[in-house]
Structure formats: C-alpha cells, structure tokens
Amino acid sequence: MLRLAGSLKLGRVSAAGIMRMFQVGDWPTRLAQAVAEFGRIDKTLHTLAGHYSADSADLAAAVGVAGVGGVSHDATLRSICA
C-alpha cells in the first residue's frame, strides 16, 4: 500500500491505472480490499474524532480501550451510533 501511495504521489502511475489494477474481471483484488479496509479505519477514526475530544474518557469507552471495565459490545454500538 505504501508503494502504491508513493507511486501515485510521485506521478509514476495514474489514478486510472491504479483503478484498472484493482479489478480482475468483476472482482476486486486483495490489494483493493486492503485499501478499502484502510479507508474504513480512517473514516471511523475521523467520525469518532468529530464526536469526542481527543482526551475524552467517553472516546475510550466507545472504542473499548483496555482499562475501561464493563463496556459491553451493545453499549459501545449505542454510543457510537447515537
């Protein structure tokens, strides 16, 4: 993924070339799946940062950080989706 980003940034490969590389027939490649997952992580962190301050205990509870005892999966989903 880093090589891909570097090549795109340096202009060694076009965005259209990358998109062609991401598809094999009708199915995305494993690299395309990895980039999509990475984007989901970034989107989730961005969304959480918009709702909580960086040092907030609520953020730690929402993402289930170790040391925050008693946070259930359902409570985490409710706090994120509320």
GIWOGI-V717080 format. One line per field, one symbol per residue. phi: phi as a letter, one per 40 degrees, with the letter a starting at -180 (. if undefined). psi: psi as a letter, one per 30 degrees, with the letter a starting at -180 (. if undefined). burial: I if it has 9 or more other C-alpha atoms within 8 Angstrom, else O. A space follows every 10 residues. Layout:
# GIWOGI-V717080
phi: ???
psi: ???
burial: ???
This chain:
# GIWOGI-V717080
phi: .ccccccccc gcaccccccc ccbbgcbccc cccccccccc cccccccccc cbccbccccc cccgcdgccg cccccccccc cc
psi: eeeeeeeeef gfkleeeeee ffkjbgklle eeeeeeeeee eeeeeeeeef fllegkfeee eeghkkfikg jleeeeeeee f.
burial: OOOOOOIIOO OOOOOOOIOO OIIOOOOIIO IIIOIOOOOO OOOOOOOIIO OIOOOOOOII IIOIOOOIOO IOOOIIIOOO OO
